[in-house]
Amino acid sequence: MSEAFLYYLWQFQQFDKLNLKTITGENIIVLKTGILNTDAGPDFTNARLQINEIEWVGNVEIHIKSSDWKLHKHQQNEAYNNVILHVVWENDQSIIRQDGSLIPTLELKSITDIFLFEKYKYLVDNQLIIPCKEHFSNVSDLSKFAVLDKVLAKRLQQKAQIVEEIFEQNNGDWEETAYQFLAKNFGFKLNSDTFLRLSQNLPLKILQKHRDNLFQIETMLFGQAGLLEMADEYSEKMIKEYDFLATKFSLKENRLKPQEWKFLRTRPANFPTIRLSQFAQLITQQQSFFSLFTQTETIENLRNVLKIEQSSYWQTHYHFGKLASKPSQGLGVDSINNILINTVIPLLAFYSQKTNNHHFMDRCVQFLEALPAEKNHITDTWETLGLVIKTAFDSQASIELFNNFCTQKKCLQCSVGIEILKK
């Protein structure tokens, strides 16, 4: 038995409600189950019950055994004085409030269909990657759509929190936050943290002093990245320029080490050298990343801005002094979509929360619905089960559902799992 299952029983009233009584024989009518509380304090808040002839408004606490009340030391916590009903699987002890009054207790063990618990145990105990895999095709589209909406909202909140952390580190500077968050995602998966550290060690306000000179922007980025090496005439020129700029802006003490960058297990087009050059190009073209991301209203306009190419040297090189076997292309369609999904949308989500302006959250959803779905092993798994994944809205939601619900067996927080249990 688990408290999560008992939360489900109470929230959805999945027990015999006919002649519902407390353990002392008082009649119970549930007018409102209350709101599930995920923070500290009683499990359900603002419940409304009628016990005998009296209507009560307050909180509901749930335990496997009533003695868990004392085990959890609720008798010492004033927050539990407003509990109007103690819901337990098994009553093994009477519980009183701090004022000495008896807390009405409802025991579920005798009024719950044990087959329901067996179905729940099957979901959380089976070894399938997606616990409901064998039942998924029989679940209504409405339940599937409902859970995708729910988990996408959760994913946007989580991504907004990442932006918030960077925002707070920058003391509320929106421009530096947009620049650093973009840098983080320009590193894509392998080099995201390293790219972020680079941007934190090389403030945008310094780069903007030389925004009209691509070579100098590249020089500062490559120099601070620790990737400059004497290999040819171009790199020699860049090293000399970096020495001048690093002295001017006191940069060298924050320079990264070459080994912090990952080149292995990535295609040459994703090498840090190529991404740094592309990032430099974007810096020279945009006066304000924050304005770009928050004021551009169509996904196509953003796509066009992000259609950039690296400088001519890096179109024919992947490393200093080594000519590439074939020219490299600019930022590809998949990479642009990745940046839109993982940079622009989280920034808009956080900005929406920070300003309490729902227009920007609506734009997040609009952009996700306009972007194609990502393709990876998670989306492939869902599609084999018949889940329709056409847009980035679908793929982002399905990734969140898989990572933070299915693999963690949170079936009772999922409308799909709830529907399966009800059948």
C-alpha positions in Angstrom: 0.0 0.0 0.0 1.2 3.6 -0.7 -0.1 7.0 0.2 -0.1 7.9 -3.5 -2.8 5.3 -4.0 -4.8 6.6 -1.1 -4.5 10.2 -2.5 -6.0 8.8 -5.7 -8.8 7.0 -3.8 -9.8 10.2 -2.0 -9.4 12.6 -4.9 -11.5 10.6 -7.2 -13.7 9.0 -4.5 -12.9 5.5 -5.7 -14.6 3.6 -2.8 -18.1 2.7 -1.7 -19.7 6.0 -0.8 -23.0 4.5 0.2 -23.7 5.1 3.9 -20.2 6.5 4.4 -19.3 6.6 8.1 -16.4 7.5 10.4 -15.0 4.7 12.6 -17.2 6.0 15.4 -20.4 5.7 13.3 -20.9 9.4 12.2 -22.4 9.9 8.8 -20.1 11.5 6.2 -21.1 13.4 3.0 -18.2 14.6 0.9 -19.1 18.0 -0.6 -15.7 18.8 -1.8 -12.6 16.6 -1.6 -10.2 19.6 -1.4 -7.1 20.5 -3.3 -4.1 18.1 -3.3 -1.2 19.9 -1.5 2.3 19.2 -2.9 3.9 21.4 -0.3 4.3 21.0 3.5 1.1 20.6 5.5 -2.0 18.5 5.3 -2.5 16.5 2.1 -5.8 18.1 0.9 -6.7 21.7 1.7 -10.1 23.5 1.6 -12.2 20.4 1.8 -15.9 20.6 2.6 -17.6 17.8 4.4 -20.9 17.2 6.2 -20.4 15.0 9.3 -23.8 14.2 10.8 -25.7 17.4 10.5 -22.7 19.8 10.7 -20.8 21.2 7.7 -17.1 21.4 8.1 -14.5 23.3 6.0 -10.9 22.5 6.5 -8.1 20.0 5.6 -7.9 16.3 5.1 -4.9 14.3 6.1 -4.2 10.8 4.6 -2.1 8.0 6.0 -1.7 4.2 5.5 -2.2 3.7 9.3 -3.8 6.2 11.6 -0.8 5.8 14.0 1.4 7.4 11.2 0.0 10.7 12.5 2.2 10.4 15.5 5.0 8.8 13.6 5.1 11.9 11.4 4.9 14.1 14.5 1.7 15.9 13.3 0.6 16.3 16.9 3.4 18.8 17.4 2.5 20.9 14.3 -0.2 23.5 14.6 -0.8 23.3 10.8 -2.7 20.1 11.5 -5.1 21.5 14.0 -7.5 22.3 11.1 -7.7 18.7 9.9 -11.5 17.9 9.7 -11.0 14.3 8.5 -8.3 11.7 8.9 -8.4 9.3 5.9 -6.5 6.0 6.5 -6.2 2.6 4.9 -6.2 1.0 8.3 -7.3 2.4 11.6 -5.1 1.2 14.4 -5.3 4.1 16.8 -7.5 7.1 17.7 -6.0 10.4 17.0 -6.7 13.7 18.8 -5.9 17.3 18.1 -3.7 19.5 20.3 -6.8 20.8 22.0 -7.8 17.2 22.9 -10.7 16.8 20.5 -11.0 13.5 18.5 -10.3 13.8 14.8 -13.0 12.0 12.7 -11.4 9.1 10.9 -12.5 7.3 7.7 -11.1 3.8 7.1 -10.8 2.9 3.4 -9.7 -0.8 3.7 -13.2 -2.1 4.2 -14.9 0.0 1.5 -12.4 -0.3 -1.4 -12.5 -2.9 -4.1 -9.2 -4.8 -3.7 -9.1 -5.4 -7.5 -8.5 -1.7 -7.9 -5.4 -1.9 -5.8 -4.2 -5.0 -7.7 -4.5 -3.0 -11.0 -2.5 -0.1 -9.4 0.2 -2.5 -8.2 0.5 -4.0 -11.7 1.1 -0.5 -13.2 3.8 0.5 -10.7 5.5 -2.9 -10.3 5.8 -4.1 -13.9 9.1 -3.7 -15.6 7.8 -2.0 -18.8 9.5 1.3 -19.7 6.0 2.7 -20.1 3.9 1.0 -17.4 0.6 1.3 -19.3 2.0 0.1 -22.6 -0.3 -2.9 -22.8 -3.4 -0.8 -22.1 -2.5 2.4 -23.9 -4.3 1.7 -27.1 -7.6 1.4 -25.2 -7.3 4.7 -23.5 -9.5 7.6 -24.9 -7.9 10.4 -26.9 -9.4 12.8 -24.4 -7.2 11.4 -21.6 -4.1 11.4 -23.8 -4.7 15.0 -24.8 -5.4 16.0 -21.2 -2.1 14.5 -19.9 -0.1 16.1 -22.8 -1.5 19.5 -21.9 -0.7 19.0 -18.2 2.8 17.8 -18.7 3.7 20.4 -21.2 2.7 23.1 -18.8 5.0 21.4 -16.2 7.9 21.3 -18.7 7.6 25.0 -19.5 7.6 25.8 -15.8 10.7 23.7 -15.3 12.5 25.3 -18.2 11.5 28.7 -17.0 13.2 27.9 -13.7 16.5 27.3 -15.5 16.2 30.8 -17.1 15.3 32.2 -13.7 18.5 30.9 -12.1 20.5 32.6 -14.8 18.4 35.8 -14.5 19.1 36.0 -10.7 22.8 35.4 -11.2 22.7 38.4 -13.6 20.9 40.5 -11.0 17.9 40.9 -13.2 19.7 41.9 -16.4 17.4 40.6 -19.2 20.0 41.2 -21.9 22.8 39.3 -20.3 20.3 36.5 -19.4 19.1 36.2 -23.0 22.7 36.2 -24.3 23.9 33.6 -21.8 20.9 31.3 -22.2 21.3 31.5 -26.0 25.0 30.6 -25.5 24.2 27.7 -23.4 22.0 26.2 -26.1 24.4 27.0 -28.8 26.6 24.4 -27.2 23.7 22.0 -27.8 23.9 18.8 -25.6 27.6 18.1 -25.3 29.0 21.6 -24.8 26.0 23.5 -23.2 27.6 24.0 -19.8 30.9 25.0 -21.3 29.3 27.5 -23.6 27.4 28.9 -20.6 30.6 29.4 -18.6 32.2 31.1 -21.6 29.3 33.6 -21.9 29.5 34.2 -18.1 33.2 34.9 -18.4 32.8 37.1 -21.4 29.9 39.6 -20.8 27.8 40.7 -23.8 28.5 44.4 -22.9 32.2 43.8 -23.7 31.4 42.1 -27.0 29.0 44.8 -28.0 31.8 47.4 -27.9 33.2 45.6 -31.0 29.9 44.4 -32.6 30.8 46.0 -35.9 33.9 43.8 -36.2 33.3 40.1 -36.7 37.0 39.2 -36.5 37.3 40.8 -33.1 34.2 39.2 -31.8 35.5 35.8 -33.0 38.8 36.5 -31.4 37.4 37.2 -28.0 35.2 34.1 -28.1 37.9 31.8 -29.3 40.5 33.3 -26.9 38.2 33.1 -23.8 37.3 29.6 -24.9 40.9 28.6 -24.7 40.9 27.3 -28.2 43.4 29.6 -29.9 46.5 27.8 -31.1 49.3 28.8 -33.4 48.7 26.9 -36.6 48.6 29.3 -39.6 48.6 32.9 -40.6 44.9 33.4 -39.6 45.4 31.9 -36.1 48.6 33.9 -35.6 46.7 37.1 -36.4 43.9 36.1 -34.0 46.3 35.4 -31.2 47.9 38.8 -31.5 44.5 40.5 -31.6 43.4 38.5 -28.5 46.5 39.6 -26.6 45.5 43.2 -27.2 41.8 42.8 -26.4 42.4 40.6 -23.4 44.7 43.2 -21.9 42.1 45.9 -22.7 39.3 44.1 -21.0 41.3 42.1 -18.4 40.0 38.8 -19.8 42.8 36.2 -19.5 42.2 35.3 -15.8 38.7 33.9 -16.7 39.9 32.0 -19.8 38.6 28.4 -20.2 40.8 25.4 -20.8 40.8 23.6 -24.2 40.0 20.2 -22.5 36.7 21.6 -21.3 35.4 21.4 -24.8 34.1 18.1 -26.3 34.8 17.3 -29.9 34.4 13.5 -29.7 31.1 11.8 -30.5 29.9 14.8 -32.4 29.7 15.6 -36.1 32.2 18.2 -37.5 29.3 20.6 -38.1 28.7 20.6 -34.4 32.3 21.2 -33.4 32.7 24.0 -30.8 34.8 25.9 -33.3 32.0 26.0 -35.9 29.4 26.9 -33.2 31.6 29.7 -31.8 32.0 31.2 -35.3 28.2 31.1 -35.9 27.6 32.6 -32.5 30.0 35.4 -33.3 28.1 36.1 -36.5 24.8 36.3 -34.6 26.3 38.7 -32.1 27.4 41.1 -34.9 23.9 41.0 -36.4 21.7 41.5 -33.3 21.7 44.6 -31.2 19.5 43.0 -28.6 18.8 39.3 -28.1 16.2 40.0 -25.5 14.2 42.2 -27.8 14.6 39.7 -30.7 13.2 36.8 -28.6 10.4 38.7 -26.9 9.2 41.1 -29.7 9.4 38.8 -32.7 5.9 37.5 -33.1 6.2 34.8 -35.8 8.3 31.7 -35.9 9.3 32.3 -39.5 10.9 35.7 -38.7 12.9 34.1 -35.9 14.0 31.3 -38.3 15.2 33.8 -40.8 17.3 35.6 -38.2 18.9 32.3 -37.2 19.8 31.3 -40.7 23.4 32.3 -40.2 26.8 31.1 -41.6 30.1 31.0 -39.9 32.9 33.2 -41.2 34.7 32.3 -44.4 37.7 30.7 -42.6 35.4 28.4 -40.6 33.5 27.4 -43.8 36.7 25.6 -44.9 38.2 24.6 -41.5 37.0 22.6 -38.4 40.3 23.2 -36.6 42.9 25.9 -36.9 45.4 25.1 -39.7 43.6 22.1 -41.0 41.7 22.4 -44.3 38.4 20.5 -44.2 37.8 17.9 -46.9 34.6 19.7 -47.9 33.1 23.1 -47.0 30.8 23.2 -43.9 27.3 24.6 -44.0 25.7 27.2 -41.8 23.3 26.6 -39.0 20.9 23.9 -40.2 17.2 23.6 -40.0 17.2 21.1 -37.1 19.7 23.2 -35.2 17.6 26.3 -35.7 14.5 24.5 -34.5 16.5 23.2 -31.5 17.4 26.7 -30.5 13.8 27.9 -30.9 12.5 25.1 -28.7 15.3 25.3 -26.0 16.1 29.0 -26.0 13.3 31.2 -27.2 10.4 29.3 -25.7 11.8 28.9 -22.1 12.8 32.6 -22.1 9.3 33.6 -23.2 7.8 31.2 -20.5 9.9 32.8 -17.8 9.2 36.3 -19.1 5.5 35.5 -19.0 5.7 34.4 -15.4 7.9 37.3 -14.3 5.6 40.0 -15.9 2.4 38.1 -15.3 1.6 38.6 -19.0 -0.1 35.5 -20.4 0.3 36.7 -24.0 3.9 35.4 -23.9 2.8 32.0 -22.6 0.3 31.8 -25.4 3.1 32.6 -27.9 5.1 29.7 -26.4 2.3 27.3 -27.2 1.7 28.9 -30.6 5.4 28.5 -31.5 5.5 24.9 -30.3 2.5 24.1 -32.5 4.2 25.7 -35.5 7.4 23.8 -35.1 7.9 20.2 -36.3 8.2 17.4 -33.8 11.6 16.3 -32.6 12.7 12.8 -33.5 14.4 10.7 -30.8 14.1 7.4 -29.1 11.4 8.7 -26.7 9.1 10.0 -29.5 9.7 6.9 -31.5 8.6 4.8 -28.5 5.4 6.8 -28.1 4.6 6.6 -31.8 4.9 2.7 -31.7 2.1 2.9 -29.1 -0.1 5.0 -31.4 0.4 8.4 -29.9 0.2 11.1 -32.6 3.3 13.3 -32.5 3.2 15.9 -35.2 4.5 19.1 -33.6 7.1 20.3 -31.1 4.1 20.7 -28.7 3.5 16.9 -28.9 7.2 15.9 -28.8 8.0 18.2 -25.8 5.0 16.9 -23.9 5.8 13.3 -24.7 9.4 13.7 -23.5 8.2 15.2 -20.3 5.6 12.5 -19.8 8.2 9.8 -20.4 11.0 11.2 -18.3 9.1 12.6 -15.3 6.0 10.4 -15.1 6.4 7.0 -16.8 9.9 6.2 -15.7 9.0 7.4 -12.1 5.8 5.4 -12.1 3.6 8.4 -11.4 0.6 6.7 -12.9 -1.8 8.3 -10.4 -0.8 11.8 -11.6 -1.6 10.9 -15.2 -5.0 11.0 -16.8 -4.1 7.9 -18.8 -3.3 5.9 -15.7 -6.4 7.1 -13.9 -8.6 6.1 -16.8 -7.0 2.6 -16.8 -7.7 2.2 -13.1 -11.3 3.3 -13.5 -12.0 0.7 -16.2 
